[in-house]
Amino acid sequence: MDVTSLAWLAIPVVAVVLAIACVSWLGRTRRPADVADTVESYARFQAALSQATSRSTVRVKGPDAS
């Protein structure tokens, strides 16, 4: 076999190994989330969202406005 054909055969092998690693990483078992942590995270999200919407004002011009 030529070196180039070995390289072409190595590409799918490497892709399969990377796919297996990705699936095993995404499919790992995780510990259940603590309720206090999730509620606190949601409260921080709401506070950040309310600050962002209160600071930004969007002015829309109507068809008769110049």
KERODREN-491909 format. One record per residue (C-alpha): residue number from 1; residue in three letters; x, y, z. Coordinates in steps of 0.02 Angstrom, whole numbers. Example, Ala and Ser with C-alpha at 12.3 -4.5 7.8 and 13.67 -1.06 7.14 Angstrom:
<kedrens>
<kedren><k>1</k><r>ALA</r><east>615</east><north>-225</north><up>390</up></kedren>
<kedren><k>2</k><r>SER</r><east>684</east><north>-53</north><up>357</up></kedren>
</kedrens>
This chain:
<kedrens>
<kedren><k>1</k><r>MET</r><east>0</east><north>0</north><up>0</up></kedren>
<kedren><k>2</k><r>ASP</r><east>52</east><north>175</north><up>-36</up></kedren>
<kedren><k>3</k><r>VAL</r><east>71</east><north>307</north><up>101</up></kedren>
<kedren><k>4</k><r>THR</r><east>-67</east><north>414</north><up>26</up></kedren>
<kedren><k>5</k><r>SER</r><east>-191</east><north>270</north><up>32</up></kedren>
<kedren><k>6</k><r>LEU</r><east>-147</east><north>241</north><up>213</up></kedren>
<kedren><k>7</k><r>ALA</r><east>-179</east><north>424</north><up>248</up></kedren>
<kedren><k>8</k><r>TRP</r><east>-349</east><north>414</north><up>162</up></kedren>
<kedren><k>9</k><r>LEU</r><east>-392</east><north>262</north><up>267</up></kedren>
<kedren><k>10</k><r>ALA</r><east>-336</east><north>348</north><up>427</up></kedren>
<kedren><k>11</k><r>ILE</r><east>-456</east><north>495</north><up>404</up></kedren>
<kedren><k>12</k><r>PRO</r><east>-616</east><north>392</north><up>432</up></kedren>
<kedren><k>13</k><r>VAL</r><east>-535</east><north>298</north><up>576</up></kedren>
<kedren><k>14</k><r>VAL</r><east>-491</east><north>461</north><up>663</up></kedren>
<kedren><k>15</k><r>ALA</r><east>-666</east><north>530</north><up>629</up></kedren>
<kedren><k>16</k><r>VAL</r><east>-746</east><north>376</north><up>707</up></kedren>
<kedren><k>17</k><r>VAL</r><east>-635</east><north>387</north><up>861</up></kedren>
<kedren><k>18</k><r>LEU</r><east>-678</east><north>571</north><up>882</up></kedren>
<kedren><k>19</k><r>ALA</r><east>-864</east><north>534</north><up>859</up></kedren>
<kedren><k>20</k><r>ILE</r><east>-858</east><north>397</north><up>991</up></kedren>
<kedren><k>21</k><r>ALA</r><east>-767</east><north>514</north><up>1111</up></kedren>
<kedren><k>22</k><r>CYS</r><east>-896</east><north>651</north><up>1081</up></kedren>
<kedren><k>23</k><r>VAL</r><east>-1044</east><north>534</north><up>1108</up></kedren>
<kedren><k>24</k><r>SER</r><east>-969</east><north>461</north><up>1265</up></kedren>
<kedren><k>25</k><r>TRP</r><east>-935</east><north>637</north><up>1333</up></kedren>
<kedren><k>26</k><r>LEU</r><east>-1112</east><north>698</north><up>1295</up></kedren>
<kedren><k>27</k><r>GLY</r><east>-1193</east><north>539</north><up>1360</up></kedren>
<kedren><k>28</k><r>ARG</r><east>-1106</east><north>536</north><up>1528</up></kedren>
<kedren><k>29</k><r>THR</r><east>-1210</east><north>528</north><up>1685</up></kedren>
<kedren><k>30</k><r>ARG</r><east>-1223</east><north>691</north><up>1778</up></kedren>
<kedren><k>31</k><r>ARG</r><east>-1269</east><north>723</north><up>1955</up></kedren>
<kedren><k>32</k><r>PRO</r><east>-1443</east><north>794</north><up>1983</up></kedren>
<kedren><k>33</k><r>ALA</r><east>-1449</east><north>982</north><up>1995</up></kedren>
<kedren><k>34</k><r>ASP</r><east>-1476</east><north>1057</north><up>2166</up></kedren>
<kedren><k>35</k><r>VAL</r><east>-1640</east><north>1153</north><up>2177</up></kedren>
<kedren><k>36</k><r>ALA</r><east>-1562</east><north>1302</north><up>2266</up></kedren>
<kedren><k>37</k><r>ASP</r><east>-1430</east><north>1320</north><up>2130</up></kedren>
<kedren><k>38</k><r>THR</r><east>-1556</east><north>1315</north><up>1989</up></kedren>
<kedren><k>39</k><r>VAL</r><east>-1672</east><north>1440</north><up>2074</up></kedren>
<kedren><k>40</k><r>GLU</r><east>-1526</east><north>1557</north><up>2108</up></kedren>
<kedren><k>41</k><r>SER</r><east>-1467</east><north>1543</north><up>1928</up></kedren>
<kedren><k>42</k><r>TYR</r><east>-1642</east><north>1581</north><up>1865</up></kedren>
<kedren><k>43</k><r>ALA</r><east>-1655</east><north>1733</north><up>1979</up></kedren>
<kedren><k>44</k><r>ARG</r><east>-1488</east><north>1798</north><up>1914</up></kedren>
<kedren><k>45</k><r>PHE</r><east>-1548</east><north>1771</north><up>1736</up></kedren>
<kedren><k>46</k><r>GLN</r><east>-1709</east><north>1867</north><up>1769</up></kedren>
<kedren><k>47</k><r>ALA</r><east>-1613</east><north>2011</north><up>1850</up></kedren>
<kedren><k>48</k><r>ALA</r><east>-1493</east><north>2023</north><up>1704</up></kedren>
<kedren><k>49</k><r>LEU</r><east>-1635</east><north>2017</north><up>1580</up></kedren>
<kedren><k>50</k><r>SER</r><east>-1734</east><north>2153</north><up>1669</up></kedren>
<kedren><k>51</k><r>GLN</r><east>-1580</east><north>2265</north><up>1676</up></kedren>
<kedren><k>52</k><r>ALA</r><east>-1547</east><north>2239</north><up>1492</up></kedren>
<kedren><k>53</k><r>THR</r><east>-1726</east><north>2279</north><up>1441</up></kedren>
<kedren><k>54</k><r>SER</r><east>-1742</east><north>2431</north><up>1555</up></kedren>
<kedren><k>55</k><r>ARG</r><east>-1583</east><north>2510</north><up>1485</up></kedren>
<kedren><k>56</k><r>SER</r><east>-1621</east><north>2482</north><up>1302</up></kedren>
<kedren><k>57</k><r>THR</r><east>-1756</east><north>2586</north><up>1221</up></kedren>
<kedren><k>58</k><r>VAL</r><east>-1802</east><north>2553</north><up>1043</up></kedren>
<kedren><k>59</k><r>ARG</r><east>-1881</east><north>2694</north><up>945</up></kedren>
<kedren><k>60</k><r>VAL</r><east>-1980</east><north>2640</north><up>795</up></kedren>
<kedren><k>61</k><r>LYS</r><east>-2025</east><north>2772</north><up>668</up></kedren>
<kedren><k>62</k><r>GLY</r><east>-2197</east><north>2760</north><up>595</up></kedren>
<kedren><k>63</k><r>PRO</r><east>-2239</east><north>2788</north><up>412</up></kedren>
<kedren><k>64</k><r>ASP</r><east>-2290</east><north>2969</north><up>442</up></kedren>
<kedren><k>65</k><r>ALA</r><east>-2144</east><north>3014</north><up>557</up></kedren>
<kedren><k>66</k><r>SER</r><east>-1995</east><north>3101</north><up>482</up></kedren>
</kedrens>
